Amino acid sequence: MTVEESSAAAEPNEVVTMGVARYPIAPNCRVNVRSGPGTKYGIVRTLALGVSVPIYCQTPGETVTGPYGTTNLWDNIDSGEFVSDAYVHTGSDGYVARHCG
């Protein structure tokens, strides 16, 4: 699979690319990507407006409040890169990917 395609089993805003689901970041939010699951971890980069991110795995960490609620769930979007699930539209309050580790 080399082209993005919608999966029949996917959530309404989920796109599956190369077997990994991608989810949109909250509108009008430039989200900091951290080196670990909390705001005490260093900022690796900041996401551009309107992007979608892959979620490779998820892990508990610092509790954060954002556009999609309050959660301690953090999404691993690349090697050593995490964003709070409170800023990612997954359509779920729980895990949508495997647990990290």
PyMOL CGO cylinders between C-alpha atoms (Angstrom):
from pymol import cmd
from pymol.cgo import CYLINDER

trace = [
    CYLINDER, 0.00, 0.00, 0.00, 1.77, 3.17, -1.16, 0.3, 1, 1, 1, 1, 1, 1,
    CYLINDER, 1.77, 3.17, -1.16, -1.10, 5.63, -1.44, 0.3, 1, 1, 1, 1, 1, 1,
    CYLINDER, -1.10, 5.63, -1.44, -3.17, 6.98, 1.42, 0.3, 1, 1, 1, 1, 1, 1,
    CYLINDER, -3.17, 6.98, 1.42, -6.56, 5.38, 1.49, 0.3, 1, 1, 1, 1, 1, 1,
    CYLINDER, -6.56, 5.38, 1.49, -9.52, 5.39, 3.81, 0.3, 1, 1, 1, 1, 1, 1,
    CYLINDER, -9.52, 5.39, 3.81, -10.12, 2.14, 5.59, 0.3, 1, 1, 1, 1, 1, 1,
    CYLINDER, -10.12, 2.14, 5.59, -13.64, 0.75, 5.88, 0.3, 1, 1, 1, 1, 1, 1,
    CYLINDER, -13.64, 0.75, 5.88, -12.91, 0.01, 9.55, 0.3, 1, 1, 1, 1, 1, 1,
    CYLINDER, -12.91, 0.01, 9.55, -11.41, 3.45, 10.16, 0.3, 1, 1, 1, 1, 1, 1,
    CYLINDER, -11.41, 3.45, 10.16, -12.94, 6.18, 12.28, 0.3, 1, 1, 1, 1, 1, 1,
    CYLINDER, -12.94, 6.18, 12.28, -14.51, 9.04, 10.25, 0.3, 1, 1, 1, 1, 1, 1,
    CYLINDER, -14.51, 9.04, 10.25, -11.40, 11.26, 10.47, 0.3, 1, 1, 1, 1, 1, 1,
    CYLINDER, -11.40, 11.26, 10.47, -8.84, 8.46, 10.43, 0.3, 1, 1, 1, 1, 1, 1,
    CYLINDER, -8.84, 8.46, 10.43, -6.66, 7.79, 7.41, 0.3, 1, 1, 1, 1, 1, 1,
    CYLINDER, -6.66, 7.79, 7.41, -4.61, 4.61, 7.09, 0.3, 1, 1, 1, 1, 1, 1,
    CYLINDER, -4.61, 4.61, 7.09, -1.17, 4.90, 5.48, 0.3, 1, 1, 1, 1, 1, 1,
    CYLINDER, -1.17, 4.90, 5.48, 1.17, 1.94, 5.13, 0.3, 1, 1, 1, 1, 1, 1,
    CYLINDER, 1.17, 1.94, 5.13, -0.82, 0.11, 7.82, 0.3, 1, 1, 1, 1, 1, 1,
    CYLINDER, -0.82, 0.11, 7.82, -0.57, 2.94, 10.41, 0.3, 1, 1, 1, 1, 1, 1,
    CYLINDER, -0.57, 2.94, 10.41, -3.62, 5.06, 11.21, 0.3, 1, 1, 1, 1, 1, 1,
    CYLINDER, -3.62, 5.06, 11.21, -3.22, 8.85, 10.99, 0.3, 1, 1, 1, 1, 1, 1,
    CYLINDER, -3.22, 8.85, 10.99, -5.39, 11.23, 13.00, 0.3, 1, 1, 1, 1, 1, 1,
    CYLINDER, -5.39, 11.23, 13.00, -5.95, 15.00, 12.68, 0.3, 1, 1, 1, 1, 1, 1,
    CYLINDER, -5.95, 15.00, 12.68, -4.57, 17.46, 15.19, 0.3, 1, 1, 1, 1, 1, 1,
    CYLINDER, -4.57, 17.46, 15.19, -7.19, 19.83, 16.66, 0.3, 1, 1, 1, 1, 1, 1,
    CYLINDER, -7.19, 19.83, 16.66, -8.05, 22.73, 14.33, 0.3, 1, 1, 1, 1, 1, 1,
    CYLINDER, -8.05, 22.73, 14.33, -6.12, 25.97, 14.85, 0.3, 1, 1, 1, 1, 1, 1,
    CYLINDER, -6.12, 25.97, 14.85, -3.64, 24.28, 17.22, 0.3, 1, 1, 1, 1, 1, 1,
    CYLINDER, -3.64, 24.28, 17.22, 0.13, 24.28, 16.79, 0.3, 1, 1, 1, 1, 1, 1,
    CYLINDER, 0.13, 24.28, 16.79, 1.01, 21.35, 19.02, 0.3, 1, 1, 1, 1, 1, 1,
    CYLINDER, 1.01, 21.35, 19.02, 4.42, 20.87, 20.62, 0.3, 1, 1, 1, 1, 1, 1,
    CYLINDER, 4.42, 20.87, 20.62, 5.97, 17.46, 20.03, 0.3, 1, 1, 1, 1, 1, 1,
    CYLINDER, 5.97, 17.46, 20.03, 7.84, 16.26, 23.13, 0.3, 1, 1, 1, 1, 1, 1,
    CYLINDER, 7.84, 16.26, 23.13, 10.66, 13.77, 23.62, 0.3, 1, 1, 1, 1, 1, 1,
    CYLINDER, 10.66, 13.77, 23.62, 8.56, 11.92, 26.22, 0.3, 1, 1, 1, 1, 1, 1,
    CYLINDER, 8.56, 11.92, 26.22, 5.00, 11.70, 27.59, 0.3, 1, 1, 1, 1, 1, 1,
    CYLINDER, 5.00, 11.70, 27.59, 4.80, 14.99, 29.48, 0.3, 1, 1, 1, 1, 1, 1,
    CYLINDER, 4.80, 14.99, 29.48, 5.39, 18.73, 29.31, 0.3, 1, 1, 1, 1, 1, 1,
    CYLINDER, 5.39, 18.73, 29.31, 8.61, 18.41, 31.34, 0.3, 1, 1, 1, 1, 1, 1,
    CYLINDER, 8.61, 18.41, 31.34, 10.19, 16.65, 28.35, 0.3, 1, 1, 1, 1, 1, 1,
    CYLINDER, 10.19, 16.65, 28.35, 11.96, 18.79, 25.77, 0.3, 1, 1, 1, 1, 1, 1,
    CYLINDER, 11.96, 18.79, 25.77, 10.19, 20.13, 22.69, 0.3, 1, 1, 1, 1, 1, 1,
    CYLINDER, 10.19, 20.13, 22.69, 11.41, 18.27, 19.60, 0.3, 1, 1, 1, 1, 1, 1,
    CYLINDER, 11.41, 18.27, 19.60, 9.38, 20.29, 17.10, 0.3, 1, 1, 1, 1, 1, 1,
    CYLINDER, 9.38, 20.29, 17.10, 6.02, 22.02, 16.68, 0.3, 1, 1, 1, 1, 1, 1,
    CYLINDER, 6.02, 22.02, 16.68, 3.38, 20.64, 14.35, 0.3, 1, 1, 1, 1, 1, 1,
    CYLINDER, 3.38, 20.64, 14.35, 2.00, 22.84, 11.58, 0.3, 1, 1, 1, 1, 1, 1,
    CYLINDER, 2.00, 22.84, 11.58, -1.68, 23.77, 11.50, 0.3, 1, 1, 1, 1, 1, 1,
    CYLINDER, -1.68, 23.77, 11.50, -4.01, 21.22, 9.90, 0.3, 1, 1, 1, 1, 1, 1,
    CYLINDER, -4.01, 21.22, 9.90, -1.71, 18.19, 9.96, 0.3, 1, 1, 1, 1, 1, 1,
    CYLINDER, -1.71, 18.19, 9.96, -2.56, 14.58, 10.69, 0.3, 1, 1, 1, 1, 1, 1,
    CYLINDER, -2.56, 14.58, 10.69, -0.20, 12.34, 12.64, 0.3, 1, 1, 1, 1, 1, 1,
    CYLINDER, -0.20, 12.34, 12.64, 0.41, 8.60, 12.73, 0.3, 1, 1, 1, 1, 1, 1,
    CYLINDER, 0.41, 8.60, 12.73, -0.02, 6.88, 16.09, 0.3, 1, 1, 1, 1, 1, 1,
    CYLINDER, -0.02, 6.88, 16.09, 2.44, 4.01, 16.43, 0.3, 1, 1, 1, 1, 1, 1,
    CYLINDER, 2.44, 4.01, 16.43, 1.69, 3.35, 20.10, 0.3, 1, 1, 1, 1, 1, 1,
    CYLINDER, 1.69, 3.35, 20.10, 0.28, 5.09, 23.17, 0.3, 1, 1, 1, 1, 1, 1,
    CYLINDER, 0.28, 5.09, 23.17, 1.47, 5.41, 26.76, 0.3, 1, 1, 1, 1, 1, 1,
    CYLINDER, 1.47, 5.41, 26.76, 0.28, 7.02, 29.99, 0.3, 1, 1, 1, 1, 1, 1,
    CYLINDER, 0.28, 7.02, 29.99, 2.08, 10.15, 31.14, 0.3, 1, 1, 1, 1, 1, 1,
    CYLINDER, 2.08, 10.15, 31.14, 1.33, 13.63, 32.44, 0.3, 1, 1, 1, 1, 1, 1,
    CYLINDER, 1.33, 13.63, 32.44, -2.35, 14.63, 32.49, 0.3, 1, 1, 1, 1, 1, 1,
    CYLINDER, -2.35, 14.63, 32.49, -3.13, 17.39, 29.96, 0.3, 1, 1, 1, 1, 1, 1,
    CYLINDER, -3.13, 17.39, 29.96, -6.32, 19.28, 29.09, 0.3, 1, 1, 1, 1, 1, 1,
    CYLINDER, -6.32, 19.28, 29.09, -6.90, 20.19, 25.45, 0.3, 1, 1, 1, 1, 1, 1,
    CYLINDER, -6.90, 20.19, 25.45, -9.63, 20.56, 22.83, 0.3, 1, 1, 1, 1, 1, 1,
    CYLINDER, -9.63, 20.56, 22.83, -10.54, 16.85, 23.10, 0.3, 1, 1, 1, 1, 1, 1,
    CYLINDER, -10.54, 16.85, 23.10, -10.74, 16.68, 26.89, 0.3, 1, 1, 1, 1, 1, 1,
    CYLINDER, -10.74, 16.68, 26.89, -8.44, 15.85, 29.78, 0.3, 1, 1, 1, 1, 1, 1,
    CYLINDER, -8.44, 15.85, 29.78, -6.24, 12.77, 29.50, 0.3, 1, 1, 1, 1, 1, 1,
    CYLINDER, -6.24, 12.77, 29.50, -2.97, 11.24, 30.62, 0.3, 1, 1, 1, 1, 1, 1,
    CYLINDER, -2.97, 11.24, 30.62, -2.65, 9.38, 27.31, 0.3, 1, 1, 1, 1, 1, 1,
    CYLINDER, -2.65, 9.38, 27.31, 0.25, 10.32, 25.03, 0.3, 1, 1, 1, 1, 1, 1,
    CYLINDER, 0.25, 10.32, 25.03, 0.60, 9.32, 21.37, 0.3, 1, 1, 1, 1, 1, 1,
    CYLINDER, 0.60, 9.32, 21.37, 3.94, 8.21, 19.93, 0.3, 1, 1, 1, 1, 1, 1,
    CYLINDER, 3.94, 8.21, 19.93, 4.04, 9.79, 16.46, 0.3, 1, 1, 1, 1, 1, 1,
    CYLINDER, 4.04, 9.79, 16.46, 7.65, 8.98, 15.55, 0.3, 1, 1, 1, 1, 1, 1,
    CYLINDER, 7.65, 8.98, 15.55, 10.78, 7.64, 17.22, 0.3, 1, 1, 1, 1, 1, 1,
    CYLINDER, 10.78, 7.64, 17.22, 11.17, 9.63, 20.45, 0.3, 1, 1, 1, 1, 1, 1,
    CYLINDER, 11.17, 9.63, 20.45, 8.25, 11.96, 19.61, 0.3, 1, 1, 1, 1, 1, 1,
    CYLINDER, 8.25, 11.96, 19.61, 5.05, 12.27, 21.67, 0.3, 1, 1, 1, 1, 1, 1,
    CYLINDER, 5.05, 12.27, 21.67, 1.96, 14.49, 21.66, 0.3, 1, 1, 1, 1, 1, 1,
    CYLINDER, 1.96, 14.49, 21.66, -0.86, 14.59, 24.17, 0.3, 1, 1, 1, 1, 1, 1,
    CYLINDER, -0.86, 14.59, 24.17, -3.93, 12.70, 23.01, 0.3, 1, 1, 1, 1, 1, 1,
    CYLINDER, -3.93, 12.70, 23.01, -5.96, 15.71, 24.22, 0.3, 1, 1, 1, 1, 1, 1,
    CYLINDER, -5.96, 15.71, 24.22, -4.94, 17.42, 20.94, 0.3, 1, 1, 1, 1, 1, 1,
    CYLINDER, -4.94, 17.42, 20.94, -5.51, 14.48, 18.58, 0.3, 1, 1, 1, 1, 1, 1,
    CYLINDER, -5.51, 14.48, 18.58, -8.95, 13.62, 17.18, 0.3, 1, 1, 1, 1, 1, 1,
    CYLINDER, -8.95, 13.62, 17.18, -9.04, 9.85, 17.57, 0.3, 1, 1, 1, 1, 1, 1,
    CYLINDER, -9.04, 9.85, 17.57, -12.77, 9.58, 18.25, 0.3, 1, 1, 1, 1, 1, 1,
    CYLINDER, -12.77, 9.58, 18.25, -12.00, 7.72, 21.48, 0.3, 1, 1, 1, 1, 1, 1,
    CYLINDER, -12.00, 7.72, 21.48, -11.22, 8.51, 25.12, 0.3, 1, 1, 1, 1, 1, 1,
    CYLINDER, -11.22, 8.51, 25.12, -9.05, 5.40, 25.29, 0.3, 1, 1, 1, 1, 1, 1,
    CYLINDER, -9.05, 5.40, 25.29, -6.38, 3.56, 23.40, 0.3, 1, 1, 1, 1, 1, 1,
    CYLINDER, -6.38, 3.56, 23.40, -6.63, 3.38, 19.60, 0.3, 1, 1, 1, 1, 1, 1,
    CYLINDER, -6.63, 3.38, 19.60, -3.15, 1.86, 19.17, 0.3, 1, 1, 1, 1, 1, 1,
    CYLINDER, -3.15, 1.86, 19.17, -1.02, -0.66, 21.02, 0.3, 1, 1, 1, 1, 1, 1,
    CYLINDER, -1.02, -0.66, 21.02, 0.61, 0.24, 24.33, 0.3, 1, 1, 1, 1, 1, 1,
    CYLINDER, 0.61, 0.24, 24.33, 4.20, 1.48, 23.97, 0.3, 1, 1, 1, 1, 1, 1,
    CYLINDER, 4.20, 1.48, 23.97, 6.95, -0.63, 25.45, 0.3, 1, 1, 1, 1, 1, 1,
]
cmd.load_cgo(trace, "trace")
